[in-house]
Amino acid sequence: MIKYISIPLMILFLLSCEGKEGPTGPAGPIGQTGQTGDANIIVVTFNVNAFSFTVVNNDARLYIYSIDIPDFTSNSGAVLLYMSSASVAWFQLPINEPTWPLSIVYFFDAPTILLDVRTDVGNARSKMIQYFNGETDYLGRLVIIPEGTTMPKDMDDIDSREGVKHLILSDNELITKMDF
């Protein structure tokens, strides 16, 4: 009977003992580096000049600009286009400013991006220059997020335009490395 009682007491005694904690052991070997979260995201910045736009059918209300981007190889996924100038912060296209009136939209068919600038009244190029505070040199930034890319789970408004803009732009600079 004592044997049956002593075994559980011995186990209880051993489990309740506390000894001194020893020093931390050495770190294990470093594992392989994995792929970064931006592995498939394509970011291309390009220059655009207001005088590079071509008038369509001699109608000054419509100008277009076409640019080929070799890294742009697929029409699937999210294709986002931003513009800026020295005095105008990055903004996402398309824009429709009824008070100017001015509209800047884009169309794409990989590898080509087509910028379309139009107005109902006057000269579209002149209105675009006015919109950019008289500047004629602009930056364009194309961001392609391929189909199947995992987006961060902590962004509630990722489906909205501002949510995607927040993901892509920070302090008017493009984040080219996104941690997913």
Secondary structure, DSSP 8 states (H G I E B T S, - for coil): -HHHHHHHHHHHHHHH--------------------TTTT-EEEEEEEEGGG-EEETTEEEEEEEEEE-TT---S-SEEEEEEE-SSS--EES-EEETTTTEEEEEEEETTEEEEEEE-SSS-HHHHHHHHTTT--EEEEEEEEE-TT----TT-TTTTSHHHHHHHHEETTEE------
